[in-house]
Amino acid sequence: MYHLLLDLYGCDAGLLADETHLCAVLSALLDQLHVPPVSLVFLAYIDQVHDPKDAGHSGFVVSGGAHCSLHAWPGYGMLNVDVFSGEAFDSHAITSWVAEQFHATDQEPRFIERALRSPRLPNQNNVAHRTDEGSPLVPHSLIGHRVRMMGSLLPPFLCVG
């Protein structure tokens, strides 16, 4: 299982605010993974924020075994994209393509191979580490981080077609 975490900077603010463009990019990301969508593209505009620069869009699309999501911040010229797939994909090609779509001037890609003990993988030991209680031991990446809600969501924009 593979996960691309992509942060783009210096993006075109107009493209980051364009709902049609954001939906098209999310849909095209599944095309690049060669998987059909099993959901419509979901896009929500969030403007109930403390700082107007924090307003922007969040969206996702789901396929069997894959999903793509984005968070667009026009006020900062920044885009965060997640691409997850159970099958291998060319993270460099997807990084370059998404950066081109938003005219990004800088990028921070991170590529993670996940679920190394997954029963889906052939010839693997697949024995998860367990706690004394027998439940899987799951590392939590948010330990020590504070999470707070930034306002309420407006009705979502569903991209059709």
TIFI-932549 format. One record per atom (N, C-alpha, C): residue in one letter; x, y, z. Coordinates in pm, whole numbers, padded with zeros to 5 digits, always signed. Example, Ala and Ser with C-alpha at 12.3 -4.5 7.8 and 13.67 -1.06 7.14 Angstrom:
TIFI-932549
A+01319-00569+00780 A+01230-00450+00780 A+01320-00330+00780 S+01285-00225+00708 S+01367-00106+00714 S+01290+00003+00787 
//
This chain:
TIFI-932549
M+00085-00117+00000 M+00000+00000+00000 M+00089+00123+00000 Y+00049+00222-00074 Y+00135+00337-00100 Y+00059+00466-00075 H+00126+00565-00016 H+00062+00690+00021 H+00156+00806-00013 L+00108+00893-00100 L+00180+01015-00136 L+00118+01130-00059 L+00199+01200+00018 L+00158+01322+00087 L+00232+01435+00018 L+00157+01525-00043 L+00217+01628-00127 L+00173+01766-00080 D+00269+01850-00049 D+00244+01989-00011 D+00304+02078-00120 L+00219+02163-00178 L+00262+02252-00286 L+00251+02397-00241 Y+00350+02477-00280 Y+00354+02618-00242 Y+00368+02704-00367 G+00334+02832-00353 G+00342+02924-00466 G+00243+02892-00575 C+00129+02833-00536 C+00025+02795-00633 C-00056+02917-00676 D-00117+02907-00793 D-00205+03010-00846 D-00332+03016-00760 A-00355+03127-00692 A-00470+03141-00600 A-00602+03125-00673 G-00609+03171-00797 G-00732+03156-00875 G-00767+03010-00901 L-00666+02929-00930 L-00690+02786-00951 L-00727+02716-00821 L-00667+02759-00710 L-00698+02700-00580 L-00841+02731-00536 A-00899+02839-00589 A-01035+02879-00554 A-01139+02831-00655 D-01095+02771-00763 D-01184+02730-00873 D-01240+02590-00847 E-01368+02583-00807 E-01430+02455-00773 E-01427+02355-00889 T-01452+02403-01009 T-01451+02314-01125 T-01312+02254-01146 H-01210+02337-01131 H-01072+02290-01148 H-01035+02189-01039 L-01071+02218-00916 L-01040+02127-00805 L-01106+01991-00826 C-01232+01991-00868 C-01303+01865-00894 C-01238+01788-01008 A-01200+01859-01113 A-01137+01794-01228 A-01004+01730-01188 V-00926+01798-01104 V-00798+01744-01060 V-00820+01618-00976 L-00914+01621-00883 L-00942+01503-00801 L-00983+01385-00888 S-01071+01409-00983 S-01116+01302-01072 S-01000+01248-01156 A-00917+01337-01207 A-00804+01297-01291 A-00699+01220-01212 L-00687+01248-01083 L-00591+01172-01001 L-00626+01024-01000 L-00755+00990-00989 L-00793+00848-00996 L-00762+00791-01133 D-00782+00871-01238 D-00746+00826-01373 D-00597+00792-01379 Q-00513+00875-01315 Q-00369+00851-01316 Q-00333+00723-01241 L-00417+00684-01145 L-00395+00559-01072 L-00454+00439-01147 H-00526+00467-01255 H-00591+00364-01337 H-00696+00286-01258 V-00773+00360-01176 V-00882+00298-01099 V-01009+00380-01120 P-01123+00313-01130 P-01248+00386-01149 P-01301+00439-01015 P-01365+00555-01016 P-01422+00606-00890 P-01543+00523-00848 V-01565+00515-00718 V-01687+00453-00666 V-01770+00556-00591 S-01728+00683-00600 S-01803+00792-00538 S-01794+00913-00629 L-01885+01006-00607 L-01871+01136-00670 L-01756+01209-00602 V-01704+01310-00669 V-01606+01396-00604 V-01682+01484-00506 F-01634+01489-00382 F-01694+01571-00277 F-01603+01690-00254 L-01662+01809-00253 L-01584+01930-00231 L-01662+02023-00138 A-01600+02069-00033 A-01664+02161+00061 A-01582+02289+00070 Y-01652+02402+00077 Y-01584+02530+00098 Y-01597+02565+00246 I-01487+02594+00309 I-01484+02625+00452 I-01443+02771+00467 D-01536+02854+00517 D-01503+02995+00536 D-01531+03044+00677 Q-01577+02957+00764 Q-01599+02994+00904 Q-01468+02973+00979 V-01377+03068+00961 V-01242+03058+01015 V-01206+03187+01087 H-01105+03182+01172 H-01062+03300+01247 H-00988+03399+01157 D-00909+03349+01066 D-00831+03433+00975 D-00884+03409+00834 P-00927+03512+00761 P-00982+03492+00626 P-00887+03418+00531 K-00756+03426+00556 K-00662+03353+00470 K-00676+03202+00488 D-00739+03158+00599 D-00756+03015+00624 D-00874+02955+00548 A-00955+03038+00484 A-01068+02987+00406 A-01017+02911+00285 G-01092+02808+00246 G-01053+02731+00129 G-01141+02610+00110 H-01102+02525+00018 H-01177+02405-00016 H-01107+02279+00035 S-01189+02182+00074 S-01140+02048+00105 S-01225+01951+00025 G-01161+01848-00030 G-01237+01754-00112 G-01173+01618-00117 F-01250+01520-00165 F-01198+01385-00180 F-01280+01309-00282 V-01221+01199-00329 V-01288+01103-00417 V-01234+00965-00379 V-01322+00866-00387 V-01288+00731-00341 V-01302+00631-00455 S-01212+00535-00456 S-01218+00421-00546 S-01196+00297-00461 G-01227+00181-00515 G-01197+00058-00443 G-01048+00045-00424 G-01000+00053-00301 G-00857+00039-00274 G-00775+00163-00293 A-00839+00277-00320 A-00764+00402-00339 A-00852+00520-00300 H-00787+00630-00265 H-00859+00756-00245 H-00763+00872-00267 C-00821+00986-00301 C-00744+01108-00321 C-00817+01220-00248 S-00741+01305-00181 S-00802+01419-00113 S-00713+01541-00131 L-00773+01658-00110 L-00697+01782-00118 L-00754+01885-00023 H-00668+01978+00014 H-00704+02095+00092 H-00637+02213+00022 A-00719+02305-00029 A-00669+02418-00106 A-00680+02547-00024 W-00572+02618-00014 W-00563+02740+00066 W-00525+02858-00025 P-00621+02919-00095 P-00588+03029-00186 P-00516+03145-00118 G-00553+03176+00006 G-00491+03288+00078 G-00343+03269+00104 Y-00298+03146+00100 Y-00156+03114+00122 Y-00087+03063-00005 G-00165+03042-00112 G-00108+02984-00233 G-00059+02842-00211 M-00129+02768-00122 M-00082+02636-00079 M-00189+02530-00106 L-00141+02411-00141 L-00228+02296-00164 L-00168+02175-00096 N-00252+02101-00021 N-00212+01973+00040 N-00290+01864-00030 V-00221+01760-00077 V-00284+01650-00151 V-00240+01518-00090 D-00335+01426-00075 D-00306+01289-00033 D-00352+01195-00144 V-00267+01104-00183 V-00301+01000-00281 V-00266+00867-00218 F-00366+00781-00197 F-00344+00650-00137 F-00391+00544-00234 S-00313+00437-00248 S-00352+00326-00334 S-00296+00195-00278 G-00373+00091-00292 G-00326-00042-00257 G-00228-00097-00359 E-00219-00032-00474 E-00129-00074-00581 E-00020+00032-00602 A+00095-00009-00649 A+00206+00083-00673 A+00169+00185-00780 F+00223+00307-00767 F+00202+00411-00867 F+00327+00499-00872 D+00337+00577-00978 D+00452+00663-01001 D+00432+00795-00925 S+00487+00803-00806 S+00468+00922-00723 S+00534+01046-00785 H+00644+01027-00856 H+00711+01141-00919 H+00625+01200-01030 A+00564+01114-01111 A+00478+01162-01219 A+00355+01234-01163 I+00296+01180-01058 I+00178+01244-01000 I+00217+01376-00935 T+00330+01381-00866 T+00377+01506-00805 T+00395+01612-00911 S+00463+01579-01020 S+00486+01675-01129 S+00356+01721-01191 W+00264+01626-01215 W+00137+01660-01279 W+00054+01754-01192 V+00042+01723-01061 V-00038+01809-00974 V+00027+01947-00963 A+00159+01953-00951 A+00228+02082-00944 A+00201+02166-01068 E+00199+02103-01185 E+00168+02174-01309 E+00025+02227-01310 Q-00068+02149-01257 Q-00209+02189-01258 Q-00235+02317-01178 F-00149+02345-01080 F-00168+02463-00994 F-00055+02564-01006 H+00035+02544-01104 H+00148+02634-01129 H+00233+02653-01003 A+00254+02545-00929 A+00330+02551-00804 A+00476+02587-00831 T+00533+02667-00742 T+00675+02704-00754 T+00764+02624-00659 D+00703+02552-00564 D+00780+02474-00468 D+00695+02355-00424 Q+00761+02247-00384 Q+00688+02126-00346 Q+00761+02048-00238 E+00682+01980-00154 E+00733+01889-00052 E+00658+01757-00064 P+00708+01664-00145 P+00643+01533-00153 P+00701+01437-00049 R+00614+01354+00005 R+00656+01246+00094 R+00586+01120+00045 F+00660+01015+00026 F+00603+00890-00023 F+00625+00782+00082 I+00518+00715+00120 I+00524+00617+00228 I+00472+00483+00177 E+00548+00379+00200 E+00499+00244+00177 E+00439+00198+00308 R+00310+00162+00306 R+00236+00133+00427 R+00194-00014+00433 A+00149-00054+00551 A+00091-00187+00573 A+00185-00298+00526 L+00308-00291+00570 L+00409-00386+00527 L+00381-00529+00572 R+00295-00545+00671 R+00257-00679+00716 R+00115-00714+00673 S+00065-00646+00572 S-00072-00668+00526 S-00091-00810+00474 P-00205-00871+00507 P-00234-01004+00453 P-00255-01002+00301 R-00269-00882+00243 R-00284-00870+00098 R-00153-00896+00025 L-00041-00883+00096 L+00090-00900+00033 L+00127-01047+00028 P+00173-01096-00087 P+00213-01236-00095 P+00345-01260-00021 N+00359-01380+00034 N+00485-01424+00096 N+00533-01334+00209 Q+00442-01282+00286 Q+00478-01200+00401 Q+00445-01274+00529 N+00519-01244+00633 N+00491-01303+00763 N+00358-01254+00817 N+00327-01126+00795 N+00198-01065+00828 N+00158-01081+00974 V+00251-01085+01064 V+00218-01095+01206 V+00232-00955+01266 A+00120-00895+01303 A+00123-00761+01361 A+00173-00768+01505 H+00244-00665+01547 H+00284-00656+01687 H+00159-00637+01770 R+00153-00700+01886 R+00034-00692+01970 R+00072-00645+02110 T-00024-00580+02174 T-00005-00543+02314 T-00039-00663+02401 D-00023-00651+02529 D-00056-00760+02621 D-00204-00797+02613 E-00291-00701+02579 E-00434-00727+02572 E-00472-00798+02442 G-00379-00813+02349 G-00408-00881+02225 G-00457-00790+02114 S-00472-00661+02139 S-00515-00571+02033 S-00393-00519+01958 P-00410-00486+01830 P-00295-00439+01753 P-00236-00312+01813 L-00106-00302+01810 L-00037-00183+01856 L-00025-00089+01736 V-00092+00024+01743 V-00095+00117+01631 V-00024+00245+01671 P+00085+00280+01603 P+00151+00407+01634 P+00059+00522+01598 H+00053+00624+01679 H-00037+00736+01656 H+00046+00861+01626 S+00037+00911+01505 S+00122+01022+01463 S+00077+01155+01521 L-00042+01161+01583 L-00090+01287+01637 L-00064+01302+01786 I+00006+01206+01846 I+00034+01218+01988 I+00116+01345+02010 G+00072+01425+02105 G+00141+01549+02135 G+00094+01666+02051 H+00004+01644+01956 H-00049+01752+01874 H-00188+01789+01922 R-00220+01916+01917 R-00353+01961+01954 R-00433+01985+01828 V-00556+01936+01827 V-00644+01951+01712 V-00764+02034+01756 R-00799+02136+01678 R-00918+02212+01711 R-00998+02238+01585 M-01127+02248+01601 M-01215+02274+01488 M-01208+02422+01453 M-01212+02452+01326 M-01207+02590+01279 M-01339+02626+01213 G-01445+02639+01291 G-01574+02680+01235 G-01654+02560+01188 S-01761+02588+01118 S-01850+02482+01071 S-01842+02469+00920 L-01881+02354+00873 L-01880+02329+00729 L-02007+02381+00664 L-01992+02435+00547 L-02108+02472+00466 L-02151+02348+00389 P-02270+02349+00330 P-02311+02233+00251 P-02206+02202+00143 P-02180+02074+00120 P-02075+02038+00024 P-02117+02063-00120 F-02018+02077-00204 F-02037+02089-00346 F-02000+01954-00405 L-02097+01884-00465 L-02069+01755-00528 L-02044+01778-00675 C-01933+01729-00723 C-01896+01746-00863 C-01955+01629-00942 V-02034+01656-01039 V-02096+01551-01119 V-02047+01566-01263 G-02019+01453-01325 G-01982+01457-01466 G-01843+01442-01487 
//
